[in-house]
Amino acid sequence: MNNEIVDITIIGGGPTGLFASFYAGMREMSVKIIDSLPQLGGQLIELYPDKYIYDVGGFPKILAKDLVANLVTQAHYAKPEILLGETAMSVTRDGDHFILKTDKGTHLTRTILLTAGIGAFQPRKIGLPEETHFEGKTLHYGIKDLNLFKDKNVLVCGGGDSAVDWAMMLEDIAANVSLVHRRERFTAHETSVNQLMSSKVNVYTSRGIKTILGEDGAVREVIITEKDGTEETIAIDHLIVNYGNISSLGAIKDWGLEMDRNSILVNSRMETNIEGIYAAGDVTNYDGKVKLIAVGLGEAPIAVNHAKAHIDPKARLQPLHSTSVFN
Ligand SMILES: Cc1cc2nc3c(=O)[nH]c(=O)nc-3n(C[C@H](O)[C@H](O)[C@H](O)COP(=O)(O)OP(=O)(O)OC[C@H]3O[C@@H](n4cnc5c(N)ncnc54)[C@H](O)[C@@H]3O)c2cc1C
């Protein structure tokens, strides 16, 4: 056990947690970041490193991995202790600090900031017996490197934002892109759907994937079916499935936090119902909540400033401008 008590332990090293680290450094707090994944960046690195993001202030267009690289650089300002591949399990209070237990050890901390996003997550599988032959080779549940699909025939499955975004990003990279969605209507943003419909992508709605055919991990073709049983065969080299994620906050659900399904309820100070434990980003819920990177980046400073004032009631809640720290 590392007996040093840090000011703030950030659970979750996604964009919200990373920006919180920077901010806590600016408030001269000692910081520890814990994440169960082997790398920082949360959903952006795990699910869509090569996707462009257009809705973060100051960046008209930025790749998810580049945004994370910037956030990691910024996070290091706090000189945080970073523990990867480690999952937060339980918490108890001991006087003026918490004893936080993970699957790897015990940590002492004055405050905790939960930026655990959707929790530990894994993609929802396609659900066909042959899927294991192709997984990680030509059947993908996320895109780590767009170059893999250069000049290939690609089929994207799903009707949400991820599926539509991927199809559109691959349009000019792949030889041919098809998109299969089991429903008639898409749940993706309507602007994206309009762009999709006027793109070169072959769109098949109200159809499901019946069989994947191929050998030695290489997909050759898929058979898709309509509700009336009509079948069609599409020749492909890669299949990208976007059926969402199965996620769970796991042990955090047993901490006694007020929850709304898989989200933690917070007030306008990003305080949870447990004094000294804050939450920000996708993991939170409150009236009017919107789950976006930009929102998490705004909630992080709110949480950190209140955590600072909690530890040191004489500290200013409203910080000085960042220029006064860096000049
Ligand atoms: C395909 C896709 C495209 C998207 N595109 C956009 C977009 O264009 N613009 C936009 O604003 N948003 C987009 N989003 C949503 C965006 O990714 C999220 O809003 C954002 O990642 C939330 O950041 P976060 O830091 O709050 O949580 P996350 O990114 O989910 O990070 C949480 C971290 O906490 C860790 N963690 C969880 N539980 C524990 C635990 N018990 N112990 C230790 N670590 C734990 C996880 O491993 C994870 O690394 C997209 C999402 C997807 C899936």
The ligand as an SDF file (V2000), in Angstrom:
LIG
                    3D

 53 58  0  0  0  0  0  0  0  0999 V2000
  -18.2450    5.5950  -31.7400 C   0  0  0  0  0  0  0  0  0  0  0  0
  -18.4420    6.7830  -30.8450 C   0  0  0  0  0  0  0  0  0  0  0  0
  -18.3090    8.0520  -31.3930 C   0  0  0  0  0  0  0  0  0  0  0  0
  -18.4800    9.1910  -30.5720 C   0  0  0  0  0  0  0  0  0  0  0  0
  -18.3260   10.4150  -31.1320 N   0  0  0  0  0  0  0  0  0  0  0  0
  -18.4170   11.5200  -30.3490 C   0  0  0  0  0  0  0  0  0  0  0  0
  -18.2560   12.8240  -30.9020 C   0  0  0  0  0  0  0  0  0  0  0  0
  -18.0360   12.9780  -32.1090 O   0  0  0  0  0  0  0  0  0  0  0  0
  -18.3650   13.9050  -30.0500 N   0  0  0  0  0  0  0  0  0  0  0  0
  -18.6270   13.7640  -28.7040 C   0  0  0  0  0  0  0  0  0  0  0  0
  -18.6910   14.7650  -27.9900 O   0  0  0  0  0  0  0  0  0  0  0  0
  -18.8020   12.5290  -28.1680 N   0  0  0  0  0  0  0  0  0  0  0  0
  -18.7040   11.4070  -28.9480 C   0  0  0  0  0  0  0  0  0  0  0  0
  -18.8710   10.1760  -28.3850 N   0  0  0  0  0  0  0  0  0  0  0  0
  -19.1430   10.0920  -26.9260 C   0  0  0  0  0  0  0  0  0  0  0  0
  -17.8120   10.3040  -26.1380 C   0  0  0  0  0  0  0  0  0  0  0  0
  -16.8900    9.2980  -26.4790 O   0  0  0  0  0  0  0  0  0  0  0  0
  -18.0980   10.2970  -24.6440 C   0  0  0  0  0  0  0  0  0  0  0  0
  -18.9800   11.3560  -24.3360 O   0  0  0  0  0  0  0  0  0  0  0  0
  -16.7630   10.4680  -23.8660 C   0  0  0  0  0  0  0  0  0  0  0  0
  -15.8730    9.4120  -24.1150 O   0  0  0  0  0  0  0  0  0  0  0  0
  -17.0270   10.5770  -22.3670 C   0  0  0  0  0  0  0  0  0  0  0  0
  -15.8030   10.7620  -21.7350 O   0  0  0  0  0  0  0  0  0  0  0  0
  -15.5650   10.3030  -20.2260 P   0  0  0  0  0  0  0  0  0  0  0  0
  -14.1500   10.6590  -19.9200 O   0  0  0  0  0  0  0  0  0  0  0  0
  -16.6610   10.8790  -19.3830 O   0  0  0  0  0  0  0  0  0  0  0  0
  -15.7660    8.7070  -20.2310 O   0  0  0  0  0  0  0  0  0  0  0  0
  -15.0290    7.5510  -21.0530 P   0  0  0  0  0  0  0  0  0  0  0  0
  -14.4320    8.0400  -22.3190 O   0  0  0  0  0  0  0  0  0  0  0  0
  -16.0270    6.4430  -21.1350 O   0  0  0  0  0  0  0  0  0  0  0  0
  -13.8440    7.1050  -20.0920 O   0  0  0  0  0  0  0  0  0  0  0  0
  -14.1200    6.4640  -18.8840 C   0  0  0  0  0  0  0  0  0  0  0  0
  -12.9130    5.6530  -18.4390 C   0  0  0  0  0  0  0  0  0  0  0  0
  -13.1770    5.1190  -17.1330 O   0  0  0  0  0  0  0  0  0  0  0  0
  -12.6340    3.8250  -17.0420 C   0  0  0  0  0  0  0  0  0  0  0  0
  -13.3070    3.0730  -15.9730 N   0  0  0  0  0  0  0  0  0  0  0  0
  -14.6150    2.7400  -15.9090 C   0  0  0  0  0  0  0  0  0  0  0  0
  -14.8770    2.0790  -14.7590 N   0  0  0  0  0  0  0  0  0  0  0  0
  -13.6950    2.0180  -14.0850 C   0  0  0  0  0  0  0  0  0  0  0  0
  -13.3110    1.4760  -12.8240 C   0  0  0  0  0  0  0  0  0  0  0  0
  -14.1930    0.8800  -11.9940 N   0  0  0  0  0  0  0  0  0  0  0  0
  -11.9990    1.5680  -12.4480 N   0  0  0  0  0  0  0  0  0  0  0  0
  -11.0800    2.1600  -13.2450 C   0  0  0  0  0  0  0  0  0  0  0  0
  -11.4050    2.7020  -14.4550 N   0  0  0  0  0  0  0  0  0  0  0  0
  -12.6890    2.6400  -14.8560 C   0  0  0  0  0  0  0  0  0  0  0  0
  -12.8700    3.2350  -18.4250 C   0  0  0  0  0  0  0  0  0  0  0  0
  -11.9500    2.1800  -18.6760 O   0  0  0  0  0  0  0  0  0  0  0  0
  -12.6310    4.4510  -19.3400 C   0  0  0  0  0  0  0  0  0  0  0  0
  -11.2920    4.5230  -19.7960 O   0  0  0  0  0  0  0  0  0  0  0  0
  -18.7540    9.0330  -29.1800 C   0  0  0  0  0  0  0  0  0  0  0  0
  -18.8870    7.7450  -28.6370 C   0  0  0  0  0  0  0  0  0  0  0  0
  -18.7460    6.6310  -29.4520 C   0  0  0  0  0  0  0  0  0  0  0  0
  -18.8750    5.2600  -28.8370 C   0  0  0  0  0  0  0  0  0  0  0  0
  1  2  1  0
  2  3  1  0
  2 52  2  0
  3  4  2  0
  4  5  1  0
  4 50  1  0
  5  6  2  0
  6  7  1  0
  6 13  1  0
  7  8  2  0
  7  9  1  0
  9 10  1  0
 10 11  2  0
 10 12  1  0
 12 13  2  0
 13 14  1  0
 14 15  1  0
 14 50  1  0
 15 16  1  0
 16 17  1  0
 16 18  1  0
 18 19  1  0
 18 20  1  0
 20 21  1  0
 20 22  1  0
 22 23  1  0
 23 24  1  0
 24 25  2  0
 24 26  1  0
 24 27  1  0
 27 28  1  0
 28 29  2  0
 28 30  1  0
 28 31  1  0
 31 32  1  0
 32 33  1  0
 33 34  1  0
 33 48  1  0
 34 35  1  0
 35 36  1  0
 35 46  1  0
 36 37  1  0
 36 45  1  0
 37 38  2  0
 38 39  1  0
 39 40  1  0
 39 45  2  0
 40 41  1  0
 40 42  2  0
 42 43  1  0
 43 44  2  0
 44 45  1  0
 46 47  1  0
 46 48  1  0
 48 49  1  0
 50 51  2  0
 51 52  1  0
 52 53  1  0
M  END
$$$$
